[in-house]
């Protein structure tokens, strides 16, 4: 009989019953709530992004290193290198959808997960800056610049 009680107590300890639980982090909440809808929700492509940029509903956060950003960038965007993101969160406009970008999508994905874990609505650009630049040629570039200028004049 005592062995049975000891086995039950060991089982309860292993299951964490009765033990104080550590507070669940934002990343824990994000990961445990991750499903197919969240998988779809975390992404945006260039065409959808360009439309939101025209409407002023998005903040583009380029998470490349400063030297990369200084060489070429897509406006309007702000540069917060991935390694500086935790200490520069106050620069994020939480009234808008935040879209993280880099040339492809590896660093942008990491930044998006970090921001979502902080409770910030964020997506990453699925086709990266290279895809965005491909979609911002000629007439498309002019339309975006004109839309941004019109938005700036009305504010």
N, C-alpha and C positions, 0 to 999 in steps of 0.2 A: 504493500500500500504506500509506504513512504516514497518508494521509487517512482510510483505513478505520479504523485504530487510534484516531486522534483522534476520529472519529465515535462509535466504541464507548465511548471514555472519557467523552465529553460525554454520551452516553446514560446511562451508569452514574451519572454525577454528577446528572443530572436525575432519575433514579429514586431517588437517595439511597443507592445501593449504595456501601459503603465509607465513607460519611460518618457521623459520630456522630449518633445520633438523640436528640432531646429526650425526656425521660421523659414517658410518656403520663399526662395528667391524669385525674382522676376523671370529669370531664365528657366527655373523649375516650372513655374506657371505656364510660360510660353510652350515649353516642350511637352508638358503633360496635357495641354489643350490642343496640341497639334493634330490636325486631321486633314482630309482632302480639301476642305473649304479653306483652311489656313494655308495650305500649299498653294492654292490658286490665288488667294488674297495677297500673298507676299510678293507677287510679281507684277510688273508692268512693262509693256513694250514701248518702243519709241513713238509709234503713231499715237497711242493713248497719252503718253507723256507730253508730246507736243501740244495736243489739244488742251490738256490741263495747264500747260505753261501759258498758252494764249489766254486762258481764263483767269490766270493769277491764282490758281488753287494749289500750287505745288512749290515746295522749296527743293531745289536741286543741290545735293551735297556731294561734291566731288571728293572722294576720300583718298585720292592719290597723294604721293609725296609732293611737297612744295615745288621741287624742281620740275616734276612732270607737269604740274598745273601751270607753272610759269611759262613752259614751252608752248602749250596749247590748251585751250579750255573752251567750253561751251557756255555762253551767257544766256540767261542769268544763272549763275551758280556761285556757291561759296565753296572754298577749299578748307576742309578739315581732314588732314591726313588721319588714316585709320588709327595710328598709334597715339594720336592726340584726342581722339573722340571722347573718351571718358572725362577729361578735364575741360572740354569745350562744349559741353551739352547746352550751356546757357545761350549759345549762338543758334540753336535749333529753334525754328519758328513752329511751335506746336499748334498753331492755329491752322496750319496747312498740312497737306500730305507731304511727307518727306520722302524723296526718292534718292537713294544712294547710287552713285555711279563710279565706275572705273572703266578702263578700256574694254574689258571683257565682262566679267561679273564676279570673279572670285572674292576680291576685297569688298565689293559692294554687298555681296551676300552676307559676309561676316558683319559688316556695319549695320545692315538691316536687322539681323538677329539681335545684335546688341541694343539697338534703339527700341525694338519691340519689347525686349526684356526690361527696358526702362519705362515702358508704358507709352511710348511715342508711336503714333501711327506712321509706319514706314513701309516702303516697298523697295525692291532693287530692280534696276533696269536689266531686263533679260537679254537684250542684244547689245548691252554695253555702250560705251561712248562711241565705239567704232560704228555700231548700228545707228546710233543717234545722228552722227555726222553724215552717214549715208542718206538718212532721211531728211536732212536739213540742207539740201542743195537747191540752188536756183530759186524757183518760185516758192518752195516750202520755206526757205530761209527768209525770203522777203516777207512772206505772210506772217511769220513769227515776229520778225523785227517790227513790222507795222502794228501788229496786235499789241506788242509790249509797249511801243511808243504811245499808242492810243490809251492804254491802261494808265501809263505814267501821266499823261496829260489830264485824264479825268480824276486823278487823285491829287 
